[in-house]
Amino acid sequence: MAETPATRIRYRVVGFMLALAAITYLDRACLATLSPEIRRDLGLDKDQMSWIFSAFAVAYAAFEIPTACWADRIGTRLVLTRIVTWWSVFTMLTAASWNFTSLLVIRFLFGAGEAGAWPGVGRTFSRWIPRLERGKIQGIFFAAAHLAGGLTPIIVLPLMNTVGWRWVLVICGVPGIVWAMAWYRWFSDEPEEHPAVNAAERNLILSGRDNSAGHHAGWAYWKRLFGHRNTLPLCLMYFPNSFAFYFCITWLPDYLKEQHGFDSMQLGFFVGLPLILSVAADLCGGISTDFVTRHFGLRFGRAGVGALAYFVAGGAMLFSTTTSHPTLAAWCVAISVAASMFTLAAAWGTVMDIGGNHTGVVGAAMNTSGQIGSIISPLLVTWLQKRYDWNAPLLCIGGLFLMGAVAWLFINPNKKIFE
């Protein structure tokens, strides 16, 4: 009798995660796209807008680890439902802002609610996706996120000209509410609990899963997490990724306009270019980390791929400051950012490799470091630009990428934090 083929319910889970990624970046990137209109309407200057951008990241960083602990304890069905509902509501409430203080508070609460989303995704994948498929799936996931971010200006700007920036925010909040209702109704935290998963698929998923033990409480637990040899380089590695990405979704349009004199037509292309190139980089990075892991082992597949991509990112960003040709400089910035996004599948694959049953918390520790970069980025970029010029922030970002490349060399994905 022929063996029953495995069902593919895990790919429906991936479909939900791709939709979540797209909605997340739509809601994040729309504020940066609407920023000039919001600043004009509410009478805000660049420094005030920098604090508003950073307020989101401050709250996100503060609530990241506690929310990830919750997801590791009770699963992601309930936690992701709460996260997506919360941020969707506050996307809509952003439309009610009337001055600097109100917008600052709303964006802070937005960040508090969205905290834990990426670790929640990592936790979901660690329970549903076999190890040798994780890099590819992570690459597809981030490609969906960056594609949505790259397309946001194309979607939002015409809509803003029709209905105004406030109604754009209300409209952008609706997809998340729909997603949360569908997710809560359909998803199960464990594949063995889902009625549509057959025995063959269940065995495929469970065969390579790490079921590391331990409780998310007590000094010994946190000492183990933060004292492990992988944790510090993992966090240092992720810092420049978020720092550079936040530059792209905050001050990149101003850099291109003020430093290189791009007009509105050129801005529409080059502002979205880093995220559009990142789509290809995400996919190639996911395929590459799985391919190299399969043929040369886990350390080369994760740390080797990550370090090489970061060296490329650092070199391209530094080169952008040496050319006087506007288009070449813009392409160098875009290539640099895309090369850094090439590392995302390797980074989150490493989180699952060393985190096991604690993937949510390990991912939160790494992502919190990234959010510190997001907090600092708008403020430091503004200060460096005023103190020196627009090349100064880019030199800083290039140097951070090279630091991240060195940090990758100290990460060993074979060494689990919780054996």
N, C-alpha and C positions, 0 to 999 in steps of 0.2 A: 504494500500500500504506500503510495507516495506521501512524503512528508508535507504537512500543511505549511504553505509559505507564511512568513511573518507578515503581520499587518504593518501598516505605516502610520499609525496614529501619532507617533513621535513627530512626524513632519507637520501634522496639523498644529501641534504645540509650537513648532518653529514658526508656522504661519502667524499664530497669535503674537509671538515675540517680534516678528518683523513688523506687524501692524503697530505694536507698542513702540518700537524704535522710531518708526515714521512719525507717529503722533508726538512723541517726546521732542524730536528735533523741530517739528513744525511749531510747537508751542514755545520752545526755547528761542528759535531763530526769528520768530515773527517780531519779538520786541526789538531786536537789533535792527531789523528792516524798517520798523515803524519809528525808530528812535528819533530821526530828524523832525518828523511831524509831531511827535509827543513833546519833544523839547521845545518846539516853537509854540505849541498850544498851551503848555503848562509853564512856560517861561523858565526853563532849566538851562544851565550851562554844562560844559563838558565835565567839569569836576563833579557836579551833582549827579550826572548820568553815570559816571564811573562808580560812585557809591551805590547807586541803584543796581548796576550790574553785579557789583561785589556782594550786595546784601543777599541775593539769591544764593551765591556760592558759600557765604558764611553759614547760612542756615542749613544748606545741603551738607556741608562738612560736619556740622555739629550733630546732626541727627542720622548720619549715615550708618555708623556702627550700631547704635541702639536698634535701628529699624532692621538691619541685617541680622542681628541676634534674634529678633522676633521672627524673621523669615526662617532662619535655621531651626527654630524651636517648633513652630506651628505649620510651616509650609508656606508656599507662595500664592496659593489660591486666594486666601483672605487678604494677605499683605499687599499683593499687587492690585487687588481690587480697590483697597483703601487708598493706595498711592495714586493710582490713575484718576480715581474719582476726585481726590483732593486737589491735584494739580489742575485738573480740568475746570473745577469750580473757580480756582484762583486765577486761571487764565481769563475767565469771564469777568471776575471781579476787578482785574487790572483795568478794565474799561471804565470803572467807576472812579478812578483816581482823579483828584482835583488839584493836587499840589505835590511838592517834593516829598513831604513827610508821608502822605497817604500812599504814594507809589512805592516809597522805600519799605514801608510796613507790609504792604501787600506782596511785594516781591520776596521779602524775607519769609513770610508765611508760605508763599509758593515753594521756595526752596526747602523749607522744613517738610512740606508734604511730599515733594518728589524724592527726597533722600531715601536711598535704599533701592531705587528702581534697578540700577545696573547690577548690584549684588543679587537682587531678586531674580533677575534674568539668569545670572551665572548659576545660582542655586537651582533654578528650573532646569537648565541644560545639564547640570551635574547629575540630576536624578533621571532625566529622560533620554540623554544622548550618549551612545557608546563612545569610549575614549578616542578611537581613531577617526571619528566623524566630527569631533568637537572643534578643531581648527577651522574646517570648512564651514561649519554652521556658524561659528562666531564671525567669520569673514562675511558671510551673507547677512548676518544680523547688523553689523556695523555699516555694511554697504547700504542697507535700507535706511538706516538713520541718516547717513551723510547724503544720500540721494534726496531725502525729504528736506534736509537743511539746504541743499543746493537749489532745490526747486522752490523753496519758500519765497524768495524775492519775486520770482516769476508769478506766483499765485497771489501773493499778498499785495503787491504794489497796485496792480489793476483793480483789485477789490477795494483797496483803500481809497482810490480815486473815485470809486462809485458810491461807497457807503460810509467812508470815514474810518479812522483808526480804531475808534471804540467798538464799532460793530464788527470789525475784523476780528478783534479779540474774542468777542462773544461767539462768533461763528467757529473760530479755531478751538473753542472749548468743547464743542458738541461731540466730535468723534471719540474723544476719550470717555465720555459718559456711556456711549454705545458700546465701546470696547469692554469697559468694566462689567457691564451687565452680561454680555455674552461670555466673557471669561469666567465669571463666578458660576454661571449656570453649567458650563461644559467641562471645565478642567478638573482633574484630580491631582493631588500633590504627588502621588506615587503611581508609576505605570501599572503596577499590579492591582491598583484600586480602580482603574478605569475599565468599564465593562466592554469597551470595544477592542482592548488590547488582548491578542491571543497569546498562547503559551510561547510560541516561537519568538515573537517580538519581545516578550517579557524576558526570556532567557538571553536574548541578544543584548538587551540593555543592561541586565544585571550581571552579566558575565565579567565585565571589566570594571565594575563600579567599586570604588573604595568606600568602605563603611567604617571609617575611622571613628573611634569612640571618644568620649569626653563630654563634659557639660560646659555650657557657656556661663560659668559663674566661678567666683573665687579668684583669689590672687594668683594661684598656681596656673590657672587657665590663661590669664592675661599675660603673666610672666612668660609662659611658654610661647604665646603668640608673638609678643613684641621682642622677646629675647632670642628667637630663632634666627639662624644665620641667613635665611632667605628674606626675612621680613623687611629689614632696612633697605637692602638694595632694590627690592621689589617696589618699595614706596619711592625711593629716589628716582628709579627708572620712570615711574609714571608721572612725576611732577611736571617735566617739560612738555609732555603730551597735552595735558590740559591747559597749561600756560599758553602754548601756541594756539590751541584751538579757540580759547577764549579771546585771544587777540583777533582771530578771524571773524568771530561773531560780534565783536564790539567795535574795534577801531580800524579794521582793515579798510573800510570805505574811505575814512578820513585820510589814512596814509596814502592810498592810491590817488586821491583827489589833490591833496595838499603837496605831496612830495613829487608826484609825476604828472599832475595836471590832467588826469583823465576826465572826460566829459561823461554825461549820464549814460550814453549808449555804451561806452567802454566799461563803465563801472558795473552795469548790469551783468556783463560777461565775467569780468575779472574778480568781482566780489564772490560770485558763485563758483569760480573755477577751482579753488582749493577743495571744496567739498565734492564737486563733480569728479575731479581726479581721484579723490579719496575713495569713491565707489569702486573704481577699478583696483586701487591699492588694497582695499579691504578684502576683496575677493581673491586677489593674487596672494595676499598675505596669509589668508586662511588655507588656501590650497598649498602654499609653500611650506607652512609649518607642519601640516600633516604629511606632506611628501618627504621632507627632510627627516622628520621623526621616524617615519616608517623605514627609511633606508640608512640613517646614520645615528638614530637614537634620540631620546627625549631632550637631552641637553643641547645638542646642535639644532634640533628642530624648533626649540623655543628660544634659548638664549642666543644661539648663533645667528638665527634669522633676525631677532630683535636688535642685536648689536649692530649688524651690518646695515640694517635699514636706518637706524639712528645716525650712523656715521654719514650716510648719504643725506639725511635731513639736515644735519648740522652744516655740512659742506655747502649745500644749495642755499641755505639761509644766509650764511656768511658771504657767499658770492654775490647775492642780491644787493649787498651794500657797496659793492665795488664797481658796479656798472652804472653808466649814466643813461642807458637806453631803457625807457619806461616799460616797454612791453617785455623785454628780457627780464627785468627786475621782477615784474609781476608774475611771470612764469616761474622764476626761481622760487619765489615765496610759495606759490601753489604746489610746486614739486616737492619742496621741503615739507610742507604740511601733509601732503599725500604720503610721503615716505614715512613720516611718523605714524600715520594711520595704518600703514602696512604692518606695524608691530602689534596692533590691537588683538588680533586673533591669538598671537603667541602669548601676549600678556595675560589675557583672560583664560587661555588654555592652561597657562602656568598656575593661575589661581586655582583652577579645578584640580590640577595635578597635585599640588602641595596642600590643598585645603580639604579635599575629600568631603566628608559629611559636614565640614565647617566652611564650605566654599563661600557662603554668604558673608561671614565675618571676615575671612581673609580678603575677599574681594572688596569689602567695605574699607578695610585698612588701607589697601592700595588706592582705592578711589578717593578716600579722604585726603590722602597726600595730593592726588590730582586736584581736588577741590581747593586745597590751599593754594595751589598754583592758579586756579581760577579766581580766587579772592584777590591775590596779589596782582595778577596780570593787568586789569584795567587801570589800577591805581599807579603801578610802576611804569606802565607804558606812557601814561599821561605825564608823569613826572619827568621821565627820561626825555620825552619829546620836547617838553618845555625847557628843560635844563640844557639839552644838547640839540638834537635834531631827530628826524624820523629814523635815521639809520641806527641810532643808539638802541632802541628796543629790539631791532632785528639782530644786532650783534649779541644782545643778551640772550635772545631765543636760540640763536645758533650755538652759543656756548653751552646753554642748558642741554641741547640735544647731544652734544659731545659728552657732557657729564653723564647723561642717561645711557649712552653707549657703553661707557666704562662700567656703570652700575649693572648692566645686563650681564657682563662677564663674571660677576660674583653670584649670580642666581643659578641654583642647581634644582631643576624641576623634579629630580629623582629623590630629593630629600623632603619628605612630608613633614609638615609642622606637627601634626597630631598622629603619631604612629598608632 
